[in-house]
Amino acid sequence: MTSSRFIRASLLVVLTAAALGAQAKTLTDNRSKQSMPATVEATWHSECSGCHDAYAPGLLPAASWKKVMSGLDKHFGTDASLPAPETEKIAAFLEKHASNRWGSSAAPLRITESQWWKSRHGEVRLAVWNRPAVKSRSNCSACHQGANQGDFDEDHVHIPR
């Protein structure tokens, strides 16, 4: 086989494998989305974003979401109680899509308490957090305009003045 034919054949194998992998991922993603009705995601988003950013489930482990959802009557100093059926559905959604990058004993209540968050925001000066447009460390959407859609890409960060 000539060198150019070998390269073309290798490229075809790589592209085929990539396409099959993408197709398998799409099928897996579609199956997990089908098992959780879109209305639950919409309920989570509308209920949580009524007072603060609707934090992406993947920012905390399931154990943290269990704690948060079981304490809605005293949710960071506010009564955020919901009817039991809504609480159960939202809790299931959060736990299903929670981060699996934590140890089984880790269950911080605040995303800003996590080592991951601290490592990503350690260089941000206190004066930035105190700016009127930022207000606090928990106001993700002040700098991450796509936070409510789960977009925390560094290329999309804009720190307000």
MARMARKE-774337 format. One record per atom (N, C-alpha, C): x, y, z; residue in three letters. Coordinates in steps of 0.05 Angstrom, whole numbers, plus 5000, padded with zeros to 4 digits. Example, Ala and Ser with C-alpha at 12.3 -4.5 7.8 and 13.67 -1.06 7.14 Angstrom:
// residues 2
526448865156Ala;524649105156Ala;526449345156Ala;525749555142Ser;527349795143Ser;525850015157Ser;
//
This chain:
// residues 161
501749775000Met;500050005000Met;501850255000Met;501250444983Thr;502850684982Thr;502350855006Thr;504151035011Ser;503951205035Ser;501351365035Ser;500551485013Ser;498151655012Ser;495651485016Ser;495651235004Arg;493351055008Arg;493050975037Arg;495350925050Phe;495350845078Phe;494251075095Phe;495151315090Ile;494151555104Ile;491151585101Ile;490251565076Arg;487351585071Arg;485751365085Arg;486751125085Ala;485450905098Ala;485350945128Ala;487651045139Ser;487751095168Ser;485851325176Ser;485751525159Leu;483951745164Leu;481051655163Leu;480351485145Leu;477651375143Leu;476951215168Leu;478751055178Val;478250905203Val;477751095226Val;479451305229Val;479151495251Val;476551635249Val;475851735225Leu;473251885222Leu;470851705227Leu;471051455218Thr;468851265223Thr;468551215253Thr;470751175267Ala;470651125296Ala;469551365310Ala;470351605302Ala;469351855314Ala;466351875310Ala;465451825285Ala;462551845279Ala;460951645295Ala;461951395298Leu;460551195313Leu;460451265343Leu;462651375353Gly;462751465381Gly;460751695386Gly;460651885367Ala;458752105370Ala;455852005369Ala;455351815351Gln;452651705349Gln;451951555375Gln;453751405387Ala;453251265412Ala;452751465434Ala;454251685435Lys;453851885456Lys;451152015452Lys;450352075428Thr;447752195423Thr;445552005432Thr;445751755426Leu;443751565435Leu;443651545465Leu;445951545478Thr;446051535508Thr;444751785519Thr;445552025508Asp;444452275518Asp;441452285514Asp;440452185491Asn;437552185486Asn;436152005505Asn;437351775512Arg;436051585531Arg;435851715558Arg;437951855567Ser;437851975594Ser;435952205595Ser;435652355573Lys;433752575572Lys;430952475571Lys;430452245558Gln;427852135556Gln;426852035584Gln;428751955601Ser;427851855627Ser;427152075646Ser;427852325640Met;427152545657Met;425652745640Met;423052775644Pro;421352945628Pro;422453235628Pro;422253365605Ala;423153645602Ala;421653825621Ala;419253755629Thr;417753925648Thr;419153945675Thr;420553735683Val;421953735708Val;424253935706Val;425753925684Glu;427954115680Glu;426954405680Glu;424654445667Ala;423454715666Ala;422554805694Ala;421454615710Thr;420554685737Thr;422954755754Thr;425054585753Trp;427554645768Trp;428554925761Trp;428754975735His;429855235726His;428155465735His;425555445732Ser;423855675740Ser;423755715770Ser;423555495785Glu;423455515815Glu;426055625826Glu;428355525817Cys;430855605828Cys;431755875818Cys;431355935793Ser;432256195783Ser;430356425791Ser;428256365804Gly;426556575815Gly;427956745835Gly;429856635849Cys;431356775870Cys;434356805864Cys;435456615850His;438356615844His;438856465819His;441356445810Asp;441956285786Asp;441055995792Asp;439955875771Ala;439255585773Ala;441955435769Ala;443255375791Tyr;445855255789Tyr;445754975775Tyr;447554935757Ala;447654695741Ala;448054455760Ala;446454245757Pro;446654015775Pro;449553895777Pro;451053915756Gly;453753805755Gly;455753955772Gly;454954175784Leu;456754325801Leu;457054215829Leu;455254035837Leu;455353915864Leu;454853615861Leu;455753465881Pro;455153175881Pro;452253125890Pro;451252885886Ala;448452815893Ala;447952855923Ala;449952795939Ala;449552825968Ala;449053115976Ala;450253305962Ser;449753585967Ser;446953665959Ser;446053565936Trp;443353635927Trp;441253525946Trp;441853285956Lys;439953165976Lys;439753346000Lys;441953446010Lys;441953636033Lys;440453886026Lys;441054006004Val;439754255996Val;436754215994Val;435854005980Met;433053965975Met;431553886001Met;432953766020Ser;431553686045Ser;431453916065Ser;432754146058Gly;432654366076Gly;431554626064Gly;429654596046Leu;428554826032Leu;427155026051Leu;426154926073Asp;424855106092Asp;426755296105Asp;429355236104Lys;431355426115Lys;433655446094Lys;433055506070His;434855516047His;436555766048His;438855746061Phe;440655976064Phe;439256226075Phe;437656176095Gly;436256396109Gly;433556466098Gly;432656316079Thr;430056376066Thr;428356126066Thr;425756156068Asp;423955926065Asp;423355896035Asp;424555696023Ala;424155635994Ala;422555385990Ala;420855316010Ser;419255076009Ser;417555055984Ser;417254815974Leu;415654745951Leu;413754525958Leu;411654485943Pro;409954245948Pro;411653995945Pro;411053795961Ala;412553545961Ala;413053425933Ala;410953405916Pro;411453285890Pro;413553435873Pro;413553695874Glu;415553855860Glu;418253815872Glu;418453825899Thr;420953785912Thr;422153515904Thr;420553305904Glu;421553035897Glu;422553025869Glu;421053145850Lys;421853135822Lys;424453295817Lys;424553535829Ile;426953695826Ile;429353555839Ile;428953445862Ala;431153305876Ala;432153075858Ala;430352925847Ala;431152695830Ala;432652795805Ala;431853015794Phe;433253135771Phe;436053225779Phe;436253365801Leu;438953455810Leu;440753225816Leu;439753025829Glu;441452795837Glu;442252635812Glu;440452605793Lys;441052455769Lys;443252585753Lys;443252855753His;445253005736His;447453125753His;447753025777Ala;449853135795Ala;452653055786Ala;454653185797Ser;457353125790Ser;458152855803Ser;459752705788Asn;460752455799Asn;463852485804Asn;464752725805Arg;467652775809Arg;468452815838Arg;466552765856Trp;467052815884Trp;467352545898Trp;468652545921Gly;468852305938Gly;466052265949Gly;465552015957Ser;462851955967Ser;462152095993Ser;464152196008Ser;463552336033Ser;463252636030Ser;463952736006Ala;463853026002Ala;460953115997Ala;460053316012Ala;457353416008Ala;457153706017Ala;458753886004Pro;458554166012Pro;455854286004Pro;454854466020Leu;452354596013Leu;452754825993Leu;455054945993Arg;455655165975Arg;457655085954Arg;457155145930Ile;458955095908Ile;461555235913Ile;461455475924Thr;463855635929Thr;465655515951Thr;464755305965Glu;466355175985Glu;468054945973Glu;467454875948Ser;468854655936Ser;471754725928Ser;473554525930Gln;476354565922Gln;476454645892Gln;474754515876Trp;474754575848Trp;474054875843Trp;471954975856Trp;471255255852Trp;473455435861Trp;474555375884Lys;476755545895Lys;479155545877Lys;479855315865Ser;482155305847Ser;481555465821Ser;479055485813Arg;478455625788Arg;478055925793Arg;477556015818His;476956295823His;478956415843His;481056275850Gly;483056365869Gly;484356625863Gly;484656685837Glu;486056925829Glu;484257175829Glu;481657135834Val;479757365833Val;480057515860Val;480657775857Arg;481057935881Arg;478357995896Arg;478558035922Leu;476158095938Leu;474658335928Leu;476058525917Ala;474758775907Ala;472858705884Ala;473458495868Val;471758415846Val;469158305857Val;469258135877Trp;466858025889Trp;465058235901Trp;466258455910Asn;464758665923Asn;463658875904Asn;464258855878Arg;463159045859Arg;460159025858Arg;458759245854Pro;455859245854Pro;454659055832Pro;456059025810Ala;454958855788Ala;455458555795Ala;457258495813Val;457858215820Val;456458135846Val;456758295866Lys;455358265892Lys;456458045910Lys;456957805899Ser;457857585916Ser;459057365899Ser;460457175912Arg;461556945899Arg;459456765887Arg;457056775898Ser;454956595888Ser;453456695864Ser;454056935855Asn;452757055832Asn;454256975806Asn;454056725798Cys;455556625775Cys;455056785750Cys;452556855745Ser;451856985720Ser;452857265717Ser;454057375739Ala;455257645736Ala;457557635717Ala;459157425718Cys;461457395700Cys;461157185679Cys;459556975685His;458956755666His;456156805655His;455956965633Gln;453357035623Gln;451656785615Gln;452956565609Gly;451456325601Gly;451056135625Gly;451456225649Ala;451256045673Ala;448555905675Ala;446456045669Asn;443755915671Asn;443355705650Asn;445055695630Gln;444955485610Gln;447155275614Gln;448655305636Gly;450855125642Gly;453355185628Gly;453655425617Asp;456055505602Asp;457955655621Asp;460155525628Phe;462255645645Phe;464855655630Phe;464755655604Asp;467255655588Asp;468755915594Asp;471355885598Glu;473056115604Glu;473056315582Glu;472656225558Asp;472656415535Asp;470156595535Asp;468156525551His;465756685552His;465456845578His;467556865593Val;467557015619Val;467957305613Val;466257475626His;466557765625His;466157865653His;468357965665Ile;468258075692Ile;467458365691Ile;465158425703Pro;464058695703Pro;465958895718Pro;465859135709Arg;467559345722Arg;465959465745Arg;
//
